[in-house]
Amino acid sequence: MDKLPGFRDFFPSPIPKKDQWEFDARAYLFNTWRKTLASYGFKEYDGPPVESLELFTKKSGDEIVGQLYNFEDKGGRAVALRPEMTPTLARMVAGNERQYKKPMKWFSIPQLFRYERKQKGRLREHFQLNADIIGEASVAADAELIALLIDVLKAVGLTADDFVIRLSSRDAWQTFFRERAQEGSDEYTFFQIIDKLERTPPEVAREKLSPLGISLEEVQSFIQEGTPTDELSIILSNLQARGLGEFVKIDYGIIRGLAYYTGVVFEAFDKQGEFRAIAGGGRYNKLIHLISDGKTDLPALGFGMGDVVLVELLRSRGLIPEWPSAVDVFCLIEDESLRPQTLGLIQSLRERGIRTDYSLVPQKASKQFRQATDGKIPYVLNIRKPDEVNAELEVTLKRLSDRSEQTLSIADCPKTISNLLSLSLIHI
């Protein structure tokens, strides 16, 4: 029996086949995300993977239902697996924002589900980093969030040669639309056309724009000029002051098709053009007001970054690290009569946080040693009886990198190994 289409198994390293997904890569990504977000003072939150269907239709309209894993639960409620995290965040904030000082800097790494056609960089489930700032209207928050996005990508080894943040403004596009569109034209339809412009043949785009009274040439000229709004100019200056100016450019080709964006928007792109957008986000100042039925009104902005595209990008650039051994010490048992003493030492090592393994059943010493070397375990030890009668048992500790050995007492062994592991971490 195989997994469902569009879903993934995550195997421990080494993975059985080249095209399979690695749990270690996922853990590395999540740990890097958490470390970077913590450096910006963000706090982690989470919510339920199943929500009321209305929460998502309220934000995105009934058309989103065709993309959802939705069903009626045993209580007769219309529910869905979450396709995105922002509605859950808006619901949580709307009901509890008075308990938190503003701005609220929150992040989450949810697993999300959408019933969509599989394609490169898009599956029917994925994990996504969501980072949001709630309760701050200043453009300084926009700059802070974009800087965070840049640093998240830098933290996994990407450089200005690998990606660029394309920065735009829904406000600028609104002004463009209202100055040129025929009366009665639908603004959201226009935004959808612009959002898909790069993937649409010119003759098709021209035909779609015509009923709105807007020419393709006007749109192309506006994008090419790329004159920054006052808000965008402030953001650029802020990022340049941080030394991050080379990662950002004004590009009105970005508009973000989602209806709830209200101001500055942005997307991170692979400069080589091999992959779809790495991340995207912007201002959504009206969403919390909408979700709360007008009871709470807070400005907000955020971005989302999926794991599928990012891991594929890192693989293509050779930036997936080699994973160290999951074990620090392997305890050989050459003499089965010493198994009880070895188990006692193993327990002492583990209580110190030293990752320790051993053979659960009797095996030849050579086979045990091969298990340690194949697993690239740094240290191997075994308890031995000394030659002298009535002398205390000794521990032989071998470092596999250079085959050096030392003899220890059982009592000194945990502390000595702990110190050795600490030194090896310092030198990495």
N, C-alpha and C positions, 0 to 999 in steps of 0.2 A: 504494500500500500504506500503510495507516494503522497507528498504534501499537496495542498491545494495550489492551483496556478496562481502565481503572483505573490506567494508567501515564501518565507525563507527558513531554513534550518541554520543554526549557528553552531559550528563544530569547534571543539578544542583544537589547538595547534598540535601537530600539523594536520591540515585539512585533507580529507581523503582524495578530493579531486580539485583541480586547479580553479574551476569556475564556482566553487562553493564558498559560502560565507564563513568567516572566521570569528569566533566569539572574542578572541584576544584583540582583534582589530576594533571590534565594537567597544570593548572595555577601555581600550586605549583612547578612542575617540571621546567616550563619555567622561573619562577621567580628565582629559585635556580640556574639554568644555567646562567641566565643573571648576577646575583650577583657574581658568581664565576669568570665568564669571565671578568667582570669589574675589579676584584681584580688583574688580570693579565695584565690589560691595553688593552684589546681587544675592538674593536669597532664593532657595529652591522651594517649589510648591508642586503639587500634583492634584489630580482630580479623577473622577471615575471614568473608566473606559466606555461605559454605556451612559448615554444621556437621553433626555426627552427629545424626540424628533423635532418638536417645536423650537427648541433652542437653536437648531441649525437652520430651519426654514425661516425663522424670524430674522436671522442675519443675512442669509443668502437667497431667500425665496424658495418657492416650491420646486424650481427646476433642479435644485441640488439633490432631491430625493433619488433621482435616477443614478446618482454616483455613490449612494450610501449602502452600507449593510444595515438595513432597517427592518424591523419586525415588530409584532405585537407581543409583549411579554405576558406572563401568566396572570398578571393583574389587569390585563386588557389595555395597558398603556402603549402608545406608539413611541418606540424608542429606536436608537441607532447607535452603532459603534462610532466613536468620535472620529470624524474625518479631519478635524483640526482642533487646536487647543484654545484659540482666542475666545470663542463663545463661552467655554467653561471658565476661563479667566475672568471675563466680563461678568458672568453670573456670580462668581465668588467675590469679586471686588464690590459689586453693587450691593451685596448683602452685608458686607463686613468692613467697608473702607474706613469707617469711623474709628476702628480699633488700630489703625496703622497711620504712622506719620507719612507725610508726602515729601518728596515723591516716593512711591513704592517701586522698588527695583527688584523684579521677580523673574525667575526663569524656571523652565521645566523641560524634561526630556521624555515626552510621551511617545507611546506607539500609536500610530494613527492608521485608519483604514478607509480606503475608497475603492468602490467597485468600478475600476476603469480599465481601459485597454492597456495591456502591458506594452511598454516600449523602453528604449534605452534610458536609464536613469529614473524610471518610474515603475513601481510595482503596486500591488494592491494593499500592501502594508509598508510602513517605514517608521523609523524613529526620527524624531525631529527636535532640534534645539529651538526652543521658543524663549526669547528674551524681550521683556517689556518694561517700560517706564510709565507708571500711572500717576496722574495728578500734577504734571508739570507742563505748562503751555509754552515755556521759553524754548527758543530754537537751540539753546545750549543742550537741551535733552536730546535733540535730533543728532547733534554733533557727537555727543557722548555715546549714543547707541551705534552710530556708524563707526566710531573709533573702536568700540567693542567688537563689532563684526570683523573689522580689519585684523585686530589682535587675535581673535579666535582662529582666523585662517592662517595668520603668521605662526601661531602656536603649533600647528601641525606641519610646519615646514614650507608653506607656500610663500612666495615672494611677489614683489611688484611685477616680475616677469610672468607670473602665473595667472594673476587675477586682477580685475579692476572693479571698483564700485561705480556703477553708472547711476548718477544722481539726477533726479527730476522733481517736478512739482505739479501736483494736481491743480493747485490754484492757478498756475500759469496756463495750463491747458483749459481750465474753466474760462479764464479771461479770453483766450483765443477763440473758444467755441461761442461765447456769448457775443463777441464782436462780429462774428462772421456767419453764424448759422441762421437758417431761415426760421421764422417764428413758428413755434410748435414742434421744432426738432427735439429729439430725445437725446439728452446729454449722455446718459449711460450707454446708449447705442454707439455714440461717437467714441467714447472711451474704449469700448470693446473693439472697435475698428482699429484704433491707434495701437492698442495692446498687441494686436495680431499683425501689425503692419509689416514687420520684418519677415514674417512667414507667408505673406499674401502676395500673389503676383500683382504688379502695378495696375493692370487693367481691371482686376477684380476689386482692388482697393478703390480705384477711381469710380467704379460703378456703385459701390456701397456708400461712398461719400456724397455722390451727386444729389440724392434726395434731401440731404441736409443743407445743401447750398454751399458746400465747401469743396474746393478743388484739391486734388492730390498735390499739386505743385505748391500751394499755400502751406500745406502740412509739411512737406519736405523742406521748404525754405525755413520754416519755424524751427525745425529740428536742427538743420545745418547751422543756423545762426547761433543757437545755444546760448542766448543771452541770459545770464543767471538773474533770478529774482533777488531782492534784498535778503530774503531768508537764506537762499542758497549761497550767496556771497559770504554771509556770516559763517555758515557751516564750513565753507572752503577755508576761510581764514583760521577758524578754530582748529581744523585738522592740520593745516600747514604749521601752526604753532606747536603741534605735537610731533612734527616730523613725519606726518602721514599723508602729506599732500599728493605724493606720487601714486597713491592707491586709488584716487578718486578723480572722476571727470564729470562735467555736466553733459547729460545726454537725454534730450527730451523724447528720444525714442522709447524711453521707459515711462509707463503710465500706470501700470498695475491694474489689471482689469476688474479686480474685486470692487464691488460697489461701495464698500464702507471706508475706503481711503479718502482722506480729506485735505491733505497738505503735501508735505515733503514725502517723496517715495524714492526707493532705491533698490537696486539688484546687484548682486555680485556675479561676475561672469568670468569664465575660463577664457583667458586671452587667446588661446590657440583655437577656440571655437569648436572644440571636440565634444564638449558636453553642454547640456542645457544649463539654465541659471543655477548657480550654487546656492544662493540664498536670496531672499527678498523681503521687503517690509516697508514701513512708513507710518504716517500719522493716521489714526482712526478715532478722532475726537468725539464722534457721535455714537459709537457702538455701545458704550456702557449705558448711555441715556436710553438707547433703543431697547437693550436687553432688560433694563429695569423698569420699562414702561414709564419712563420720565421721572422716576423717583431719585435717581442718582445721575449726576452730570459731571464727569471728570474727563479732562484731556488725557489722551493715551497714545502711545506709539510702540512699535515692536518689530521684530523680524523673526523669520523662521528659516532654519537650515536643516535640510534632510540628510540622513546618513548615506543614502544610496549613491547619489551623485558625488558626494564628497569622498567616499571610500573609493569609488571607481576612478576619480581624479587622482587621488593619492597613489593608487596602484599604478596608474599610467605614468606618474612622475617618479616612481621608485621611492616613495616617501612612507610606505608602510614599514615600521621598524621590525627588526628581528626580535622575537620575544625571548627573554631570558628564561631559564628553568623555573618551573613553578615550585621547585623544591630546593632548599638550601643544603640539606645534609641527608645522605643515605646511610643507614645503619646496617652494616653487614652482620650476619650471624653465622660465623663459621662453626662455632661449637654450640649445638642445640641445647646443651646443658646450661648455657649462659643466656638463653632467650628471656627468662624472667628478669634478669638484671638489665638486659638490653631494652625490654619494654619499659622498665622503670626510668631508664635514661631518656628514652624517646618521649615519655610523658613530661619529664622535666624540661626537655628542649622545647616541646610544643607550648608548654605553659609560659615560656619566655618569648613566644611569638616566632620561634625558629621553625620554618617549614621543614618537616622531617618525614621521611618515608623509609620503608623497609619491606622485606619479603614476608608476606603473610604466612607462607608455608615453607617448610625446609627446602632449600635448593643448594646446589653446588656454589661455592664461593665465587667461582669464575662467572657463573651466570648472574649472580647478584651484582658483581662488579660491572658487568656489561650493561646491566639495567641502569646503573648510575651513569656510566659514560655515554650511553645512547641518549639519556635524558639530559645530558650536559649539566649534571648536578655538580656544584662547585666542590663540595667536600664529601668524603667518605670516611666513616669511622667504624671500628669494631672493638668490642671488648675482648680482652685476652687474659688468660691466666699467666701470671709471671712465672719465671723459672724457679724462683725461691719458694720453698714450702711456707705456707701460712702468710705469704705476702698479700697485700691488697690487689684487687683486680686493676688492670690498666686499660686505658683507652688509647688506641692508635688512631690519630687523625691525619688524613692525607688530603692535601689540596691537589685536585686533579690537573689544574692548569700547568703546574711545574713538577708534580709528583713529590713535592716536599712533604715530610712527615714530622710529627711531634708526638711525644708520649705524655698523657695527662692522667690525672686521677678522675674517677667518675664524678666526684664532687666539683672539681674545677672545670669540667668539660662544658657545661652550659654557658658559663660566664665567658670562657675563652672563645667559644664559637661566636657568641653574640658580639664580642669585641672585634673579631676578625671580619664578620659581616658588616659591621659599622664602618670599619676602615675601607673595605672594598667599595662601599657606597660613596664614601668621601672622594675616592680616587677616580670614580667614573666621570 
